[in-house]
Amino acid sequence: MATMWVYADTVRRAQCKGPTCGARITWAELCGSRRWMAFDGVLVTLRTQNAYECEDGRVRWEVDLSDVHVASCPDRGFLRRARETLQRRSGT
């Protein structure tokens, strides 16, 4: 199983705005890359690193990459543009 680390303080619930999708998704910032990724449904945490264990002092969650929304979304191109907008707004 492939996994990835996300910052716990960036997790946001939303709904896919794709013209034909409308699924409930969760956005989270990926650790170390300053990029955002959408996940299907509620984010399931496999493991947690507490703030005192991390160099940057932020809590991190390890999540399963099979839950990435872009794999199941019929509107993949729309989702990519939405992620880029979210990154611009958050300043990352």
GUMAR-558633 format. One record per atom (N, C-alpha, C, CB): residue in one letter; atom name; x, y, z. Coordinates in Angstrom, 1 decimal, padded with zeros to 4 digits, always signed. Each point is the difference from the previous one (the first is absolute). Glycine has a CB too. Layout:
! GUMAR-558633
+------+------+--------+--------+--------+
: type : atom :     c1 :     c2 :     c3 :
+------+------+--------+--------+--------+
:    a :   CA :      X :      Y :      Z :
...
+------+------+--------+--------+--------+
END
This chain:
! GUMAR-558633
+------+------+--------+--------+--------+
: type : atom :     c1 :     c2 :     c3 :
+------+------+--------+--------+--------+
:    m :    N : +000.8 : -001.2 : +000.0 :
:    m :   CA : -000.8 : +001.2 : +000.0 :
:    m :    C : +000.9 : +001.2 : +000.0 :
:    m :   CB : -001.9 : -001.2 : +001.2 :
:    a :    N : +001.6 : +002.1 : -002.1 :
:    a :   CA : +000.8 : +001.3 : -000.1 :
:    a :    C : -000.7 : +001.0 : +000.9 :
:    a :   CB : +000.7 : -000.5 : -002.4 :
:    t :    N : +000.2 : +001.2 : +003.1 :
:    t :   CA : -000.5 : +001.0 : +001.0 :
:    t :    C : +000.6 : +001.4 : -000.2 :
:    t :   CB : -000.4 : -001.8 : +001.6 :
:    m :    N : -000.1 : +002.8 : -001.0 :
:    m :   CA : +000.5 : +001.3 : -000.1 :
:    m :    C : -000.3 : +000.8 : +001.3 :
:    m :   CB : -000.3 : +000.0 : -002.5 :
:    w :    N : +001.1 : +001.0 : +002.8 :
:    w :   CA : -000.2 : +000.8 : +001.2 :
:    w :    C : -000.6 : +001.3 : -000.3 :
:    w :   CB : +002.0 : -001.1 : +001.1 :
:    v :    N : -003.0 : +001.5 : -000.3 :
:    v :   CA : -000.7 : +001.3 : -000.2 :
:    v :    C : +000.0 : +000.7 : +001.3 :
:    v :   CB : -001.5 : -000.9 : -001.8 :
:    y :    N : +001.4 : +002.3 : +001.8 :
:    y :   CA : -000.1 : +000.8 : +001.2 :
:    y :    C : -001.4 : -000.1 : +000.6 :
:    y :   CB : +001.9 : +001.5 : -000.9 :
:    a :    N : -002.0 : -001.9 : +002.1 :
:    a :   CA : -001.3 : -000.1 : +000.6 :
:    a :    C : -000.8 : +001.3 : +000.1 :
:    a :   CB : +000.9 : -001.9 : +001.3 :
:    d :    N : -000.2 : +003.0 : -001.1 :
:    d :   CA : -000.6 : +001.3 : +000.1 :
:    d :    C : -000.5 : +000.6 : -001.3 :
:    d :   CB : +001.4 : +000.4 : +002.0 :
:    t :    N : -001.3 : -001.1 : -003.1 :
:    t :   CA : -000.4 : +000.5 : -001.3 :
:    t :    C : -001.2 : -000.7 : -000.5 :
:    t :   CB : +002.3 : +000.7 : -000.5 :
:    v :    N : -002.8 : -001.7 : +001.1 :
:    v :   CA : -001.1 : -000.9 : -000.5 :
:    v :    C : -001.3 : +000.8 : +000.0 :
:    v :   CB : +001.1 : -002.0 : +000.9 :
:    r :    N : -001.7 : +002.0 : -002.1 :
:    r :   CA : -001.3 : +000.7 : -000.2 :
:    r :    C : -001.0 : -000.9 : -000.8 :
:    r :   CB : +001.3 : +002.2 : +000.0 :
:    r :    N : -002.5 : -002.2 : +000.5 :
:    r :   CA : -001.1 : -000.8 : -000.7 :
:    r :    C : -000.6 : +000.9 : -001.1 :
:    r :   CB : -000.4 : -001.3 : +002.1 :
:    a :    N : +000.0 : +000.7 : -003.2 :
:    a :   CA : -000.5 : +000.7 : -001.1 :
:    a :    C : -000.9 : -000.9 : -000.8 :
:    a :   CB : +002.0 : +001.6 : +000.0 :
:    q :    N : -002.5 : -001.1 : -001.1 :
:    q :   CA : -000.7 : -000.8 : -001.0 :
:    q :    C : +000.7 : +000.3 : -001.4 :
:    q :   CB : -002.2 : +000.1 : +001.4 :
:    c :    N : +002.4 : -001.2 : -002.1 :
:    c :   CA : +000.6 : +000.2 : -001.4 :
:    c :    C : -000.9 : +000.9 : -000.8 :
:    c :   CB : +001.2 : -002.3 : +000.2 :
:    k :    N : -000.6 : +003.3 : -000.8 :
:    k :   CA : -000.8 : +000.9 : -000.8 :
:    k :    C : +000.0 : -000.4 : -001.5 :
:    k :   CB : +000.6 : +001.8 : +001.7 :
:    g :    N : -000.1 : -002.9 : -002.0 :
:    g :   CA : +000.0 : -000.5 : -001.4 :
:    g :    C : -001.5 : -000.1 : -000.5 :
:    g :   CB : +002.1 : -001.3 : +000.4 :
:    p :    N : -002.3 : +001.6 : -001.7 :
:    p :   CA : -001.3 : +000.1 : -000.6 :
:    p :    C : -000.8 : -001.3 : +000.2 :
:    p :   CB : +000.9 : +001.7 : -001.6 :
:    t :    N : -000.3 : -002.8 : +001.6 :
:    t :   CA : -000.7 : -001.3 : +000.1 :
:    t :    C : +000.3 : -000.8 : +001.2 :
:    t :   CB : +000.0 : +000.0 : -002.4 :
:    c :    N : +000.8 : +000.5 : +003.3 :
:    c :   CA : +000.5 : -000.8 : +001.2 :
:    c :    C : -000.8 : +000.3 : +001.2 :
:    c :   CB : +002.3 : -000.1 : -000.9 :
:    g :    N : -002.0 : +001.2 : +001.6 :
:    g :   CA : -000.7 : +000.4 : +001.3 :
:    g :    C : +000.3 : -000.9 : +001.2 :
:    g :   CB : -001.8 : +000.8 : -001.5 :
:    a :    N : +002.8 : -001.6 : +001.5 :
:    a :   CA : +000.4 : -000.9 : +001.1 :
:    a :    C : +000.5 : +000.8 : +001.2 :
:    a :   CB : +000.5 : -001.8 : -001.6 :
:    r :    N : -000.8 : +001.3 : +002.8 :
:    r :   CA : +000.6 : +000.6 : +001.2 :
:    r :    C : +001.5 : -000.3 : +000.1 :
:    r :   CB : -002.2 : -000.2 : +001.2 :
:    i :    N : +003.0 : +001.2 : -001.1 :
:    i :   CA : +001.5 : -000.2 : +000.0 :
:    i :    C : +000.6 : +000.7 : +001.2 :
:    i :   CB : +000.0 : -000.2 : -002.5 :
:    t :    N : +001.3 : -000.1 : +002.8 :
:    t :   CA : +000.8 : +000.7 : +001.0 :
:    t :    C : +001.2 : +000.5 : -000.6 :
:    t :   CB : -000.9 : -001.5 : +001.8 :
:    w :    N : +001.2 : +002.8 : -001.7 :
:    w :   CA : +001.3 : +000.5 : -000.5 :
:    w :    C : +001.0 : +000.0 : +001.2 :
:    w :   CB : -001.2 : +001.5 : -001.7 :
:    a :    N : +002.5 : -001.7 : +001.3 :
:    a :   CA : +001.0 : +000.1 : +001.0 :
:    a :    C : +001.3 : +000.4 : -000.7 :
:    a :   CB : -001.1 : -001.8 : +001.5 :
:    e :    N : +002.0 : +002.5 : -000.7 :
:    e :   CA : +001.3 : +000.4 : -000.6 :
:    e :    C : +001.0 : -001.1 : +000.3 :
:    e :   CB : -000.5 : +002.4 : +000.4 :
:    l :    N : +001.2 : -002.8 : -001.5 :
:    l :   CA : +001.0 : -001.0 : +000.1 :
:    l :    C : +001.3 : +000.5 : +000.7 :
:    l :   CB : -000.9 : -001.1 : -002.1 :
:    c :    N : +001.4 : +000.3 : +003.0 :
:    c :   CA : +001.2 : +000.4 : +000.7 :
:    c :    C : +001.2 : +000.1 : -000.9 :
:    c :   CB : -000.8 : -001.1 : +002.0 :
:    g :    N : +001.6 : +002.2 : -001.8 :
:    g :   CA : +001.2 : +000.2 : -000.8 :
:    g :    C : -000.2 : +000.5 : -001.4 :
:    g :   CB : +000.9 : -001.7 : +001.4 :
:    s :    N : -002.1 : +001.7 : -002.0 :
:    s :   CA : -000.1 : +000.4 : -001.4 :
:    s :    C : -000.8 : +001.3 : -000.1 :
:    s :   CB : +000.2 : -002.4 : -000.7 :
:    r :    N : -000.9 : +002.8 : +001.7 :
:    r :   CA : -000.9 : +001.2 : -000.1 :
:    r :    C : -001.0 : -000.1 : -001.0 :
:    r :   CB : +001.9 : +001.3 : +000.8 :
:    r :    N : -002.3 : -002.5 : -001.2 :
:    r :   CA : -001.1 : -000.3 : -000.9 :
:    r :    C : -001.2 : -000.6 : +000.7 :
:    r :   CB : +001.7 : -000.4 : -001.9 :
:    w :    N : -002.9 : +000.6 : +001.3 :
:    w :   CA : -001.2 : -000.5 : +000.6 :
:    w :    C : -000.5 : -001.2 : -000.8 :
:    w :   CB : -000.6 : +002.3 : +000.8 :
:    m :    N : -000.1 : -003.2 : -000.1 :
:    m :   CA : -000.5 : -001.2 : -000.7 :
:    m :    C : -001.4 : -000.3 : +000.6 :
:    m :   CB : +002.3 : -000.9 : -000.4 :
:    a :    N : -003.2 : +000.5 : -000.5 :
:    a :   CA : -001.4 : -000.4 : +000.4 :
:    a :    C : -000.1 : -001.5 : +000.2 :
:    a :   CB : -000.9 : +002.0 : -001.3 :
:    f :    N : +000.3 : -002.3 : +002.4 :
:    f :   CA : -000.3 : -001.4 : +000.3 :
:    f :    C : -001.5 : -000.3 : +000.0 :
:    f :   CB : +002.2 : -000.1 : +001.4 :
:    d :    N : -002.5 : -001.2 : -001.7 :
:    d :   CA : -001.5 : -000.4 : +000.1 :
:    d :    C : -000.4 : +000.0 : +001.4 :
:    d :   CB : +000.2 : -001.3 : -002.1 :
:    g :    N : -001.4 : +001.8 : +002.3 :
:    g :   CA : -000.7 : -000.1 : +001.3 :
:    g :    C : +000.8 : +000.6 : +001.2 :
:    g :   CB : -001.1 : -002.0 : -000.9 :
:    v :    N : +001.0 : +001.3 : +002.0 :
:    v :   CA : +000.7 : +000.4 : +001.2 :
:    v :    C : +001.4 : -000.6 : +000.0 :
:    v :   CB : -002.2 : +000.2 : +001.3 :
:    l :    N : +003.2 : +000.6 : -000.9 :
:    l :   CA : +001.4 : -000.4 : +000.0 :
:    l :    C : +000.2 : -001.0 : +001.1 :
:    l :   CB : +000.7 : +002.2 : -001.0 :
:    v :    N : -000.1 : -003.3 : +000.6 :
:    v :   CA : +000.3 : -001.1 : +001.0 :
:    v :    C : +001.5 : +000.1 : +000.4 :
:    v :   CB : -001.9 : -001.5 : -000.9 :
:    t :    N : +002.2 : +001.7 : +002.1 :
:    t :   CA : +001.3 : +000.1 : +000.5 :
:    t :    C : +000.6 : -001.3 : +000.4 :
:    t :   CB : -000.5 : +002.3 : +000.8 :
:    l :    N : +001.6 : -002.7 : -001.4 :
:    l :   CA : +000.7 : -001.3 : +000.3 :
:    l :    C : +001.0 : +000.2 : +001.1 :
:    l :   CB : -000.3 : -000.7 : -002.4 :
:    r :    N : +000.9 : +001.8 : +002.5 :
:    r :   CA : +001.0 : +000.3 : +001.1 :
:    r :    C : +000.1 : +001.5 : +000.2 :
:    r :   CB : +001.3 : -002.2 : -000.6 :
:    t :    N : -000.9 : +002.6 : +001.8 :
:    t :   CA : +000.1 : +001.4 : +000.3 :
:    t :    C : +001.4 : +000.3 : +000.5 :
:    t :   CB : -002.4 : +000.2 : +000.5 :
:    q :    N : +003.0 : +000.9 : -000.9 :
:    q :   CA : +001.3 : +000.5 : +000.6 :
:    q :    C : -000.4 : +001.3 : +000.7 :
:    q :   CB : +001.5 : -001.0 : -001.8 :
:    n :    N : -001.2 : +001.0 : +003.1 :
:    n :   CA : -000.3 : +001.2 : +000.8 :
:    n :    C : +000.9 : +001.1 : -000.3 :
:    n :   CB : -000.8 : -001.5 : +001.8 :
:    a :    N : +000.4 : +002.7 : -001.4 :
:    a :   CA : +000.7 : +001.2 : -000.3 :
:    a :    C : +001.5 : +000.0 : +000.5 :
:    a :   CB : -002.2 : +001.3 : +000.0 :
:    y :    N : +002.4 : -001.9 : +001.2 :
:    y :   CA : +001.3 : +000.0 : +000.5 :
:    y :    C : +000.9 : -001.0 : -000.7 :
:    y :   CB : -000.9 : +000.6 : +002.2 :
:    e :    N : +000.4 : -001.5 : -003.0 :
:    e :   CA : +000.8 : -000.9 : -000.8 :
:    e :    C : +000.4 : +000.6 : -001.4 :
:    e :   CB : -001.2 : -001.9 : +001.2 :
:    c :    N : +000.6 : +003.0 : -001.6 :
:    c :   CA : +000.3 : +000.5 : -001.3 :
:    c :    C : +000.8 : +001.3 : +000.1 :
:    c :   CB : -002.2 : -000.9 : -000.8 :
:    e :    N : +003.1 : +001.1 : -000.2 :
:    e :   CA : +000.9 : +001.1 : +000.0 :
:    e :    C : -000.8 : +001.3 : +000.0 :
:    e :   CB : +001.7 : -001.3 : -001.2 :
:    d :    N : -002.8 : +001.4 : +000.4 :
:    d :   CA : -000.8 : +001.2 : -000.1 :
:    d :    C : -001.0 : +000.2 : +001.0 :
:    d :   CB : +000.4 : -000.2 : -002.4 :
:    g :    N : -000.6 : -000.7 : +003.4 :
:    g :   CA : -000.9 : +000.2 : +001.1 :
:    g :    C : -001.4 : -000.2 : -000.3 :
:    g :   CB : +001.6 : +001.5 : +000.9 :
:    r :    N : -001.9 : -002.1 : -002.1 :
:    r :   CA : -001.4 : -000.2 : -000.4 :
:    r :    C : -000.4 : -001.5 : +000.1 :
:    r :   CB : +000.1 : +002.0 : -001.5 :
:    v :    N : -001.3 : -002.3 : +001.8 :
:    v :   CA : -000.5 : -001.4 : +000.1 :
:    v :    C : -000.2 : -000.5 : -001.4 :
:    v :   CB : -001.2 : +000.4 : +002.2 :
:    r :    N : +001.6 : -001.6 : -002.4 :
:    r :   CA : -000.1 : -000.6 : -001.4 :
:    r :    C : -000.8 : -001.3 : +000.1 :
:    r :   CB : +002.2 : +001.0 : -000.7 :
:    w :    N : -003.0 : -001.3 : -000.3 :
:    w :   CA : -000.7 : -001.3 : -000.1 :
:    w :    C : +000.5 : -000.7 : -001.2 :
:    w :   CB : -002.0 : +001.0 : +001.1 :
:    e :    N : +002.2 : -002.3 : -001.0 :
:    e :   CA : +000.3 : -000.9 : -001.1 :
:    e :    C : -001.4 : -000.5 : -000.5 :
:    e :   CB : +002.3 : -000.7 : +000.9 :
:    v :    N : -002.5 : +000.8 : -002.3 :
:    v :   CA : -001.2 : -000.4 : -000.6 :
:    v :    C : +000.2 : -000.9 : -001.2 :
:    v :   CB : -001.0 : +002.1 : +000.8 :
:    d :    N : +000.0 : -002.9 : -001.1 :
:    d :   CA : +000.1 : -000.9 : -001.1 :
:    d :    C : -000.2 : +000.7 : -001.4 :
:    d :   CB : -000.8 : -001.9 : +001.5 :
:    l :    N : +001.7 : +001.7 : -002.4 :
:    l :   CA : -000.1 : +000.6 : -001.3 :
:    l :    C : -001.1 : -000.6 : -000.9 :
:    l :   CB : +002.4 : +000.5 : +000.1 :
:    s :    N : -002.9 : -001.6 : +000.3 :
:    s :   CA : -001.1 : -000.6 : -000.8 :
:    s :    C : -001.3 : +000.8 : +000.1 :
:    s :   CB : +001.0 : -002.2 : +000.3 :
:    d :    N : -001.1 : +003.1 : +000.7 :
:    d :   CA : -001.1 : +000.9 : +000.3 :
:    d :    C : +000.0 : +001.3 : -000.8 :
:    d :   CB : -000.2 : -001.0 : +002.2 :
:    v :    N : +001.2 : +001.2 : -003.1 :
:    v :   CA : +000.1 : +001.2 : -000.7 :
:    v :    C : -001.1 : +000.2 : -001.0 :
:    v :   CB : +002.5 : -000.1 : +000.2 :
:    h :    N : -003.2 : +001.2 : -000.1 :
:    h :   CA : -001.2 : +000.3 : -000.8 :
:    h :    C : +000.2 : +000.0 : -001.5 :
:    h :   CB : -000.9 : +001.2 : +002.0 :
:    v :    N : +002.0 : -000.7 : -002.4 :
:    v :   CA : +000.3 : +000.1 : -001.5 :
:    v :    C : -000.1 : -001.4 : -000.7 :
:    v :   CB : +001.4 : +002.0 : +000.5 :
:    a :    N : -001.2 : -003.1 : +000.2 :
:    a :   CA : -000.1 : -001.3 : -000.6 :
:    a :    C : -001.4 : -000.4 : -000.3 :
:    a :   CB : +002.0 : -000.6 : +001.3 :
:    s :    N : -003.0 : +001.2 : -000.5 :
:    s :   CA : -001.4 : -000.4 : -000.2 :
:    s :    C : -000.9 : +001.1 : -000.6 :
:    s :   CB : +000.3 : -001.6 : +001.9 :
:    c :    N : +000.3 : +002.8 : -002.1 :
:    c :   CA : -000.8 : +001.1 : -000.4 :
:    c :    C : -000.2 : +000.0 : -001.6 :
:    c :   CB : +000.8 : +001.3 : +002.0 :
:    p :    N : -002.0 : -001.2 : -002.5 :
:    p :   CA : -000.2 : +000.1 : -001.4 :
:    p :    C : +000.5 : +001.4 : -000.6 :
:    p :   CB : -001.9 : -001.6 : +000.2 :
:    d :    N : +002.1 : +002.5 : +000.7 :
:    d :   CA : +000.4 : +001.4 : -000.4 :
:    d :    C : +001.4 : +000.3 : +000.4 :
:    d :   CB : -002.4 : +000.7 : +000.1 :
:    r :    N : +003.3 : -001.5 : -000.4 :
:    r :   CA : +001.4 : +000.1 : +000.5 :
:    r :    C : +000.6 : +001.4 : -000.4 :
:    r :   CB : +000.3 : -002.5 : -000.2 :
:    g :    N : -000.4 : +003.0 : -001.0 :
:    g :   CA : +000.5 : +001.3 : -000.4 :
:    g :    C : -000.5 : +001.1 : +000.8 :
:    g :   CB : +000.3 : -000.9 : -002.3 :
:    f :    N : -001.6 : +000.9 : +002.6 :
:    f :   CA : -000.6 : +001.0 : +000.8 :
:    f :    C : +000.6 : +000.0 : +001.4 :
:    f :   CB : -002.1 : -000.2 : -001.3 :
:    l :    N : +002.3 : -001.0 : +001.9 :
:    l :   CA : +000.6 : -000.1 : +001.3 :
:    l :    C : +001.4 : +000.5 : +000.1 :
:    l :   CB : -001.4 : -002.0 : +000.4 :
:    r :    N : +002.2 : +001.9 : -001.4 :
:    r :   CA : +001.3 : +000.5 : -000.1 :
:    r :    C : +000.0 : +001.5 : +000.1 :
:    r :   CB : +000.8 : -002.0 : -001.3 :
:    r :    N : -001.7 : +002.6 : +000.6 :
:    r :   CA : -000.1 : +001.5 : +000.0 :
:    r :    C : -000.5 : +000.5 : +001.4 :
:    r :   CB : -000.5 : +000.0 : -002.5 :
:    a :    N : -000.4 : -000.8 : +003.1 :
:    a :   CA : -000.5 : +000.4 : +001.3 :
:    a :    C : +001.2 : +000.0 : +001.0 :
:    a :   CB : -002.3 : -000.9 : -000.5 :
:    r :    N : +003.2 : -000.2 : +000.4 :
:    r :   CA : +001.1 : -000.1 : +001.0 :
:    r :    C : +000.9 : +001.2 : -000.2 :
:    r :   CB : -000.1 : -002.5 : -000.1 :
:    e :    N : +000.4 : +002.9 : -001.2 :
:    e :   CA : +000.9 : +001.1 : -000.2 :
:    e :    C : -000.6 : +001.3 : +000.6 :
:    e :   CB : +000.8 : -001.1 : -002.1 :
:    t :    N : -002.1 : +001.3 : +002.0 :
:    t :   CA : -000.7 : +001.2 : +000.6 :
:    t :    C : +000.2 : +000.0 : +001.5 :
:    t :   CB : -001.6 : +000.0 : -001.9 :
:    l :    N : +001.4 : -001.2 : +002.5 :
:    l :   CA : +000.1 : -000.1 : +001.5 :
:    l :    C : +001.5 : +000.3 : +000.4 :
:    l :   CB : -001.9 : -001.8 : +000.0 :
:    q :    N : +002.8 : +001.4 : -000.8 :
:    q :   CA : +001.4 : +000.2 : +000.4 :
:    q :    C : +000.3 : +001.5 : -000.1 :
:    q :   CB : +000.7 : -002.2 : -000.8 :
:    r :    N : -001.2 : +002.9 : -000.2 :
:    r :   CA : +000.2 : +001.5 : -000.1 :
:    r :    C : -000.7 : +000.7 : +001.2 :
:    r :   CB : +000.1 : -000.2 : -002.5 :
:    r :    N : -001.3 : -000.2 : +002.9 :
:    r :   CA : -000.7 : +000.6 : +001.1 :
:    r :    C : +000.7 : -000.1 : +001.3 :
:    r :   CB : -002.1 : -000.4 : -001.2 :
:    s :    N : +002.7 : -000.8 : +001.4 :
:    s :   CA : +000.7 : -000.3 : +001.3 :
:    s :    C : +001.4 : +000.5 : +000.1 :
:    s :   CB : -001.4 : -002.0 : +000.2 :
:    g :    N : +001.9 : +002.5 : -001.4 :
:    g :   CA : +001.3 : +000.5 : +000.0 :
:    g :    C : +001.1 : -001.0 : +000.0 :
:    g :   CB : -000.9 : +001.9 : +001.2 :
:    t :    N : +000.6 : -003.1 : -001.5 :
:    t :   CA : +001.1 : -001.1 : +000.0 :
:    t :    C : +000.3 : -000.4 : -001.5 :
:    t :   CB : -000.8 : -000.8 : +002.2 :
+------+------+--------+--------+--------+
END
